[in-house]
Amino acid sequence: MNIIDFLTLLLINMTAGFVLLGFYVYKGIIESNQKKWIPGFLITGFIALINGLWIIWNWPLPGSYNIAYGEMSVLFGAIFLGFAVALMKEWEILSVTIYAIFAGLASITLGLRIINLHMTKEPMLAGIGFILSGLIAILTYPTALFKNSRALRTIVLVIILITAGIWAMTAYPAYWDHLATFSKWVPSTMK
């Protein structure tokens, strides 16, 4: 085994981040106390950014998986950290949502390409996960702009929960498989 694949961590982080975002979009965005959302956004953002940067700088995964998972993790992390800082400083979140649109378009592009190239064990599921993640990123702008629209927030919440479910369906079986796959791995210092 030449690589150590810790995408499970990123998938669980993304699942938790989307569930957190779903609660925020549905309820938190209209609450007077925005600061209570900061810790969750910080945790999600740091895990995604730090690990995503490590992936894009080291390319530990086979081929273009480093681009799809590493670069998207960096963008995902940056957006969540941007939300956290904006809430911390009591700034408007619209500039973060504009940035998210471009990350969302990249995620949609990657999702379509993952399906097209038959990447991952479940290319359709992974591709749809990337596409829906991108759609969520794009929808953050109108959601922030029209935050008093309960109908829009409900639609976005449903998309977020479906997306979180897709990433959870990917992550938990991967944890199951990884424990068997990496069970006999030994670091080079112990060989």
CYANA upper distance limits for C-alpha pairs under 8 A (distance plus 0.5 A):
  1 MET  CA    182 PHE  CA      8.42
  1 MET  CA    185 TRP  CA      7.46
  3 ILE  CA     60 PRO  CA      6.60
  3 ILE  CA     61 LEU  CA      7.10
  4 ILE  CA     60 PRO  CA      7.77
  4 ILE  CA     61 LEU  CA      8.44
  5 ASP  CA     60 PRO  CA      8.19
  5 ASP  CA     61 LEU  CA      7.42
  6 PHE  CA     10 LEU  CA      7.65
  7 LEU  CA     11 LEU  CA      6.56
  7 LEU  CA     69 TYR  CA      8.23
  8 THR  CA     12 ILE  CA      6.64
  8 THR  CA    171 ALA  CA      5.83
  8 THR  CA    172 TYR  CA      8.17
  8 THR  CA    174 ALA  CA      6.88
  8 THR  CA    175 TYR  CA      6.73
  9 LEU  CA     13 ASN  CA      6.56
 10 LEU  CA     14 MET  CA      6.51
 10 LEU  CA     47 ILE  CA      8.03
 10 LEU  CA     48 ALA  CA      6.87
 10 LEU  CA     51 ASN  CA      8.18
 10 LEU  CA     73 SER  CA      7.85
 11 LEU  CA     15 THR  CA      6.58
 11 LEU  CA    167 TRP  CA      6.46
 11 LEU  CA    168 ALA  CA      7.63
 11 LEU  CA    170 THR  CA      7.96
 11 LEU  CA    171 ALA  CA      5.97
 12 ILE  CA     16 ALA  CA      6.60
 12 ILE  CA    167 TRP  CA      7.81
 12 ILE  CA    168 ALA  CA      7.11
 12 ILE  CA    171 ALA  CA      6.58
 12 ILE  CA    172 TYR  CA      8.46
 13 ASN  CA     17 GLY  CA      6.41
 13 ASN  CA     44 THR  CA      6.53
 13 ASN  CA     47 ILE  CA      7.62
 13 ASN  CA     48 ALA  CA      7.59
 14 MET  CA     18 PHE  CA      6.51
 14 MET  CA     44 THR  CA      7.84
 14 MET  CA     48 ALA  CA      8.29
 14 MET  CA    164 ALA  CA      7.90
 14 MET  CA    167 TRP  CA      7.73
 15 THR  CA     19 VAL  CA      6.80
 15 THR  CA    163 THR  CA      8.40
 15 THR  CA    164 ALA  CA      5.16
 15 THR  CA    165 GLY  CA      7.79
 15 THR  CA    167 TRP  CA      6.20
 15 THR  CA    168 ALA  CA      6.41
 16 ALA  CA     20 LEU  CA      6.61
 16 ALA  CA     44 THR  CA      8.09
 16 ALA  CA    164 ALA  CA      7.93
 17 GLY  CA     21 LEU  CA      6.53
 17 GLY  CA     40 GLY  CA      8.10
 17 GLY  CA     41 PHE  CA      7.68
 17 GLY  CA     44 THR  CA      6.14
 18 PHE  CA     22 GLY  CA      6.47
 18 PHE  CA    160 ILE  CA      6.58
 18 PHE  CA    161 LEU  CA      7.72
 18 PHE  CA    163 THR  CA      8.06
 18 PHE  CA    164 ALA  CA      6.17
 19 VAL  CA     23 PHE  CA      6.90
 19 VAL  CA    160 ILE  CA      7.55
 19 VAL  CA    161 LEU  CA      6.93
 19 VAL  CA    164 ALA  CA      6.84
 20 LEU  CA     24 TYR  CA      6.73
 20 LEU  CA     40 GLY  CA      7.54
 20 LEU  CA     41 PHE  CA      8.28
 21 LEU  CA     25 VAL  CA      6.45
 21 LEU  CA    160 ILE  CA      8.19
 22 GLY  CA     26 TYR  CA      6.55
 22 GLY  CA    156 VAL  CA      8.19
 22 GLY  CA    157 LEU  CA      5.59
 22 GLY  CA    160 ILE  CA      6.33
 22 GLY  CA    161 LEU  CA      7.30
 23 PHE  CA     27 LYS  CA      6.31
 23 PHE  CA     28 GLY  CA      7.00
 23 PHE  CA    157 LEU  CA      8.15
 24 TYR  CA     28 GLY  CA      4.58
 24 TYR  CA     29 ILE  CA      6.05
 24 TYR  CA     37 TRP  CA      7.93
 25 VAL  CA     29 ILE  CA      5.96
 25 VAL  CA    143 THR  CA      8.01
 25 VAL  CA    153 ARG  CA      6.50
 25 VAL  CA    156 VAL  CA      8.06
 25 VAL  CA    157 LEU  CA      7.21
 26 TYR  CA    150 ARG  CA      8.14
 26 TYR  CA    153 ARG  CA      5.86
 26 TYR  CA    154 THR  CA      6.85
 26 TYR  CA    157 LEU  CA      6.72
 27 LYS  CA     31 GLU  CA      7.31
 28 GLY  CA     34 GLN  CA      7.26
 28 GLY  CA     37 TRP  CA      8.14
 29 ILE  CA     34 GLN  CA      7.72
 29 ILE  CA    144 ALA  CA      8.19
 29 ILE  CA    147 LYS  CA      7.23
 30 ILE  CA    147 LYS  CA      7.23
 30 ILE  CA    148 ASN  CA      7.50
 34 GLN  CA     38 ILE  CA      8.12
 34 GLN  CA     87 LEU  CA      6.60
 35 LYS  CA     87 LEU  CA      6.36
 35 LYS  CA     88 MET  CA      6.53
 37 TRP  CA     41 PHE  CA      6.97
 37 TRP  CA     84 ALA  CA      8.02
 37 TRP  CA     87 LEU  CA      8.34
 38 ILE  CA     42 LEU  CA      6.52
 38 ILE  CA     83 PHE  CA      8.36
 38 ILE  CA     84 ALA  CA      5.34
 38 ILE  CA     85 VAL  CA      8.19
 38 ILE  CA     87 LEU  CA      7.03
 38 ILE  CA     88 MET  CA      7.13
 39 PRO  CA     43 ILE  CA      6.63
 39 PRO  CA     84 ALA  CA      8.03
 40 GLY  CA     44 THR  CA      6.71
 41 PHE  CA     45 GLY  CA      6.40
 41 PHE  CA     80 PHE  CA      5.80
 41 PHE  CA     81 LEU  CA      6.79
 41 PHE  CA     83 PHE  CA      7.40
 41 PHE  CA     84 ALA  CA      5.92
 42 LEU  CA     46 PHE  CA      6.47
 42 LEU  CA     80 PHE  CA      7.25
 42 LEU  CA     81 LEU  CA      6.08
 42 LEU  CA     84 ALA  CA      6.32
 43 ILE  CA     47 ILE  CA      6.77
 44 THR  CA     48 ALA  CA      6.69
 44 THR  CA     77 GLY  CA      7.17
 44 THR  CA     80 PHE  CA      7.13
 44 THR  CA     81 LEU  CA      8.38
 45 GLY  CA     49 LEU  CA      6.41
 45 GLY  CA     76 PHE  CA      7.50
 45 GLY  CA     77 GLY  CA      4.33
 45 GLY  CA     78 ALA  CA      6.69
 45 GLY  CA     79 ILE  CA      7.70
 45 GLY  CA     80 PHE  CA      5.21
 45 GLY  CA     81 LEU  CA      5.33
 46 PHE  CA     50 ILE  CA      6.34
 46 PHE  CA     77 GLY  CA      6.67
 46 PHE  CA     81 LEU  CA      7.57
 47 ILE  CA     51 ASN  CA      6.59
 47 ILE  CA     77 GLY  CA      7.62
 48 ALA  CA     52 GLY  CA      6.22
 48 ALA  CA     73 SER  CA      5.56
 48 ALA  CA     74 VAL  CA      6.54
 48 ALA  CA     76 PHE  CA      7.01
 48 ALA  CA     77 GLY  CA      5.02
 49 LEU  CA     53 LEU  CA      6.48
 49 LEU  CA     73 SER  CA      6.58
 49 LEU  CA     74 VAL  CA      4.96
 49 LEU  CA     75 LEU  CA      7.81
 49 LEU  CA     76 PHE  CA      7.78
 49 LEU  CA     77 GLY  CA      4.89
 49 LEU  CA     78 ALA  CA      6.78
 50 ILE  CA     54 TRP  CA      6.83
 50 ILE  CA     74 VAL  CA      7.98
 51 ASN  CA     55 ILE  CA      6.75
 51 ASN  CA     70 GLY  CA      8.01
 51 ASN  CA     73 SER  CA      7.91
 51 ASN  CA     74 VAL  CA      8.26
 52 GLY  CA     56 ILE  CA      6.81
 52 GLY  CA     69 TYR  CA      7.75
 52 GLY  CA     70 GLY  CA      4.80
 52 GLY  CA     71 GLU  CA      6.66
 52 GLY  CA     72 MET  CA      7.90
 52 GLY  CA     73 SER  CA      5.24
 52 GLY  CA     74 VAL  CA      5.26
 53 LEU  CA     57 TRP  CA      6.53
 53 LEU  CA     70 GLY  CA      7.15
 53 LEU  CA     71 GLU  CA      8.01
 53 LEU  CA     73 SER  CA      8.44
 53 LEU  CA     74 VAL  CA      6.57
 54 TRP  CA     58 ASN  CA      6.43
 54 TRP  CA     59 TRP  CA      8.45
 54 TRP  CA     70 GLY  CA      8.23
 55 ILE  CA     59 TRP  CA      5.77
 55 ILE  CA     60 PRO  CA      6.74
 55 ILE  CA     61 LEU  CA      8.22
 55 ILE  CA     66 ASN  CA      6.65
 55 ILE  CA     70 GLY  CA      5.56
 56 ILE  CA     66 ASN  CA      6.63
 56 ILE  CA     67 ILE  CA      7.37
 56 ILE  CA     70 GLY  CA      5.81
 56 ILE  CA     71 GLU  CA      6.94
 59 TRP  CA     63 GLY  CA      8.49
 59 TRP  CA     66 ASN  CA      6.18
 60 PRO  CA     66 ASN  CA      7.69
 61 LEU  CA     65 TYR  CA      6.54
 61 LEU  CA     66 ASN  CA      6.10
 62 PRO  CA     66 ASN  CA      7.61
 64 SER  CA     68 ALA  CA      7.03
 65 TYR  CA     69 TYR  CA      6.39
 65 TYR  CA     70 GLY  CA      8.11
 66 ASN  CA     70 GLY  CA      5.55
 66 ASN  CA     71 GLU  CA      7.76
 67 ILE  CA     71 GLU  CA      5.77
 67 ILE  CA     72 MET  CA      7.95
 68 ALA  CA     72 MET  CA      6.47
 68 ALA  CA    110 LEU  CA      6.93
 69 TYR  CA     73 SER  CA      6.39
 70 GLY  CA     74 VAL  CA      6.87
 71 GLU  CA     75 LEU  CA      6.87
 72 MET  CA     76 PHE  CA      6.43
 72 MET  CA    103 ALA  CA      8.09
 72 MET  CA    107 SER  CA      7.36
 73 SER  CA     77 GLY  CA      6.42
 74 VAL  CA     78 ALA  CA      6.56
 75 LEU  CA     79 ILE  CA      6.66
 75 LEU  CA    103 ALA  CA      6.77
 76 PHE  CA     80 PHE  CA      6.84
 76 PHE  CA    103 ALA  CA      8.30
 77 GLY  CA     81 LEU  CA      6.55
 78 ALA  CA     82 GLY  CA      6.40
 79 ILE  CA     83 PHE  CA      6.70
 79 ILE  CA     96 VAL  CA      6.96
 79 ILE  CA     97 THR  CA      8.50
 79 ILE  CA     99 TYR  CA      8.14
 79 ILE  CA    100 ALA  CA      6.98
 80 PHE  CA     84 ALA  CA      6.74
 81 LEU  CA     85 VAL  CA      6.64
 82 GLY  CA     86 ALA  CA      6.57
 82 GLY  CA     96 VAL  CA      6.58
 83 PHE  CA     87 LEU  CA      6.62
 83 PHE  CA     93 ILE  CA      6.91
 83 PHE  CA     96 VAL  CA      7.11
 84 ALA  CA     88 MET  CA      6.50
 85 VAL  CA     89 LYS  CA      6.56
 86 ALA  CA     90 GLU  CA      6.25
 86 ALA  CA     91 TRP  CA      5.23
 86 ALA  CA     92 GLU  CA      6.92
 86 ALA  CA     93 ILE  CA      6.47
 87 LEU  CA     91 TRP  CA      6.67
 87 LEU  CA     92 GLU  CA      8.28
 87 LEU  CA     93 ILE  CA      8.10
 93 ILE  CA     97 THR  CA      6.92
 93 ILE  CA    144 ALA  CA      7.70
 94 LEU  CA     98 ILE  CA      6.75
 94 LEU  CA    141 TYR  CA      6.92
 94 LEU  CA    144 ALA  CA      7.02
 94 LEU  CA    145 LEU  CA      7.82
 95 SER  CA     99 TYR  CA      6.91
 96 VAL  CA    100 ALA  CA      6.67
 97 THR  CA    101 ILE  CA      6.94
 97 THR  CA    137 ALA  CA      7.80
 97 THR  CA    138 ILE  CA      8.01
 97 THR  CA    140 THR  CA      5.96
 97 THR  CA    141 TYR  CA      5.27
 97 THR  CA    144 ALA  CA      8.11
 98 ILE  CA    102 PHE  CA      7.84
 98 ILE  CA    141 TYR  CA      6.70
 99 TYR  CA    103 ALA  CA      7.25
100 ALA  CA    104 GLY  CA      6.38
100 ALA  CA    137 ALA  CA      5.60
100 ALA  CA    138 ILE  CA      6.73
100 ALA  CA    140 THR  CA      7.85
100 ALA  CA    141 TYR  CA      8.43
101 ILE  CA    105 LEU  CA      6.77
101 ILE  CA    134 GLY  CA      8.35
101 ILE  CA    137 ALA  CA      6.16
101 ILE  CA    138 ILE  CA      4.82
101 ILE  CA    139 LEU  CA      8.25
101 ILE  CA    140 THR  CA      8.36
101 ILE  CA    141 TYR  CA      7.98
102 PHE  CA    106 ALA  CA      6.89
102 PHE  CA    138 ILE  CA      8.18
103 ALA  CA    107 SER  CA      6.73
103 ALA  CA    134 GLY  CA      7.47
103 ALA  CA    137 ALA  CA      7.50
104 GLY  CA    108 ILE  CA      6.72
104 GLY  CA    133 SER  CA      7.41
104 GLY  CA    134 GLY  CA      4.08
104 GLY  CA    135 LEU  CA      6.59
104 GLY  CA    136 ILE  CA      7.76
104 GLY  CA    137 ALA  CA      5.35
104 GLY  CA    138 ILE  CA      6.01
105 LEU  CA    109 THR  CA      6.70
105 LEU  CA    134 GLY  CA      6.43
105 LEU  CA    135 LEU  CA      8.29
105 LEU  CA    138 ILE  CA      7.96
106 ALA  CA    110 LEU  CA      6.68
106 ALA  CA    134 GLY  CA      7.69
107 SER  CA    111 GLY  CA      6.58
107 SER  CA    130 PHE  CA      5.89
107 SER  CA    131 ILE  CA      6.55
107 SER  CA    133 SER  CA      7.29
107 SER  CA    134 GLY  CA      5.31
108 ILE  CA    112 LEU  CA      6.74
108 ILE  CA    130 PHE  CA      6.41
108 ILE  CA    131 ILE  CA      4.68
108 ILE  CA    132 LEU  CA      7.87
108 ILE  CA    133 SER  CA      8.10
108 ILE  CA    134 GLY  CA      5.63
108 ILE  CA    135 LEU  CA      7.74
109 THR  CA    113 ARG  CA      6.73
109 THR  CA    131 ILE  CA      7.98
110 LEU  CA    114 ILE  CA      6.47
110 LEU  CA    127 GLY  CA      7.88
110 LEU  CA    130 PHE  CA      7.27
110 LEU  CA    131 ILE  CA      8.17
111 GLY  CA    115 ILE  CA      6.89
111 GLY  CA    126 ALA  CA      7.51
111 GLY  CA    127 GLY  CA      4.40
111 GLY  CA    128 ILE  CA      6.69
111 GLY  CA    129 GLY  CA      7.67
111 GLY  CA    130 PHE  CA      5.14
111 GLY  CA    131 ILE  CA      5.56
112 LEU  CA    116 ASN  CA      6.65
112 LEU  CA    127 GLY  CA      6.46
112 LEU  CA    128 ILE  CA      8.41
112 LEU  CA    131 ILE  CA      7.60
113 ARG  CA    117 LEU  CA      6.44
113 ARG  CA    127 GLY  CA      8.07
114 ILE  CA    118 HIS  CA      6.29
114 ILE  CA    119 MET  CA      5.59
114 ILE  CA    120 THR  CA      8.17
114 ILE  CA    123 PRO  CA      6.55
114 ILE  CA    124 MET  CA      8.36
114 ILE  CA    126 ALA  CA      7.83
114 ILE  CA    127 GLY  CA      5.96
115 ILE  CA    119 MET  CA      7.13
115 ILE  CA    123 PRO  CA      5.59
115 ILE  CA    124 MET  CA      6.01
115 ILE  CA    126 ALA  CA      8.27
115 ILE  CA    127 GLY  CA      5.83
118 HIS  CA    122 GLU  CA      8.45
118 HIS  CA    123 PRO  CA      5.65
118 HIS  CA    124 MET  CA      8.33
119 MET  CA    123 PRO  CA      5.77
120 THR  CA    126 ALA  CA      7.71
122 GLU  CA    126 ALA  CA      6.61
123 PRO  CA    127 GLY  CA      6.21
124 MET  CA    128 ILE  CA      6.52
125 LEU  CA    129 GLY  CA      6.59
125 LEU  CA    166 ILE  CA      7.47
126 ALA  CA    130 PHE  CA      6.78
126 ALA  CA    166 ILE  CA      8.35
126 ALA  CA    167 TRP  CA      8.43
126 ALA  CA    170 THR  CA      8.23
127 GLY  CA    131 ILE  CA      6.64
128 ILE  CA    132 LEU  CA      6.45
129 GLY  CA    133 SER  CA      6.48
129 GLY  CA    163 THR  CA      6.35
129 GLY  CA    166 ILE  CA      6.48
129 GLY  CA    167 TRP  CA      7.08
130 PHE  CA    134 GLY  CA      6.62
131 ILE  CA    135 LEU  CA      6.73
132 LEU  CA    136 ILE  CA      6.66
132 LEU  CA    159 ILE  CA      7.67
132 LEU  CA    160 ILE  CA      8.39
132 LEU  CA    163 THR  CA      6.54
133 SER  CA    137 ALA  CA      6.87
133 SER  CA    160 ILE  CA      8.24
133 SER  CA    163 THR  CA      6.99
134 GLY  CA    138 ILE  CA      6.80
135 LEU  CA    139 LEU  CA      6.60
136 ILE  CA    140 THR  CA      6.80
136 ILE  CA    156 VAL  CA      7.53
136 ILE  CA    159 ILE  CA      7.63
136 ILE  CA    160 ILE  CA      7.12
137 ALA  CA    141 TYR  CA      8.36
139 LEU  CA    143 THR  CA      6.56
139 LEU  CA    156 VAL  CA      7.66
140 THR  CA    144 ALA  CA      6.48
141 TYR  CA    145 LEU  CA      6.60
142 PRO  CA    146 PHE  CA      6.30
142 PRO  CA    147 LYS  CA      8.34
143 THR  CA    147 LYS  CA      5.75
143 THR  CA    149 SER  CA      8.48
143 THR  CA    152 LEU  CA      7.24
143 THR  CA    153 ARG  CA      6.96
143 THR  CA    156 VAL  CA      8.33
146 PHE  CA    152 LEU  CA      8.37
147 LYS  CA    153 ARG  CA      7.63
149 SER  CA    153 ARG  CA      6.82
150 ARG  CA    154 THR  CA      6.49
151 ALA  CA    155 ILE  CA      6.78
152 LEU  CA    156 VAL  CA      6.69
153 ARG  CA    157 LEU  CA      6.48
154 THR  CA    158 VAL  CA      6.76
155 ILE  CA    159 ILE  CA      6.95
156 VAL  CA    160 ILE  CA      6.58
157 LEU  CA    161 LEU  CA      6.62
158 VAL  CA    162 ILE  CA      6.69
159 ILE  CA    163 THR  CA      6.64
160 ILE  CA    164 ALA  CA      6.57
161 LEU  CA    165 GLY  CA      6.55
162 ILE  CA    166 ILE  CA      6.81
163 THR  CA    167 TRP  CA      6.87
164 ALA  CA    168 ALA  CA      6.56
165 GLY  CA    169 MET  CA      6.52
166 ILE  CA    170 THR  CA      6.80
167 TRP  CA    171 ALA  CA      6.49
168 ALA  CA    172 TYR  CA      6.47
169 MET  CA    173 PRO  CA      7.32
170 THR  CA    174 ALA  CA      6.85
171 ALA  CA    175 TYR  CA      6.76
172 TYR  CA    176 TRP  CA      6.97
173 PRO  CA    177 ASP  CA      6.72
174 ALA  CA    178 HIS  CA      6.36
175 TYR  CA    179 LEU  CA      6.81
176 TRP  CA    180 ALA  CA      7.64
177 ASP  CA    181 THR  CA      6.57
178 HIS  CA    182 PHE  CA      6.20
178 HIS  CA    183 SER  CA      8.31
179 LEU  CA    183 SER  CA      6.15
186 VAL  CA    190 MET  CA      6.89
186 VAL  CA    191 LYS  CA      7.28
187 PRO  CA    191 LYS  CA      7.32
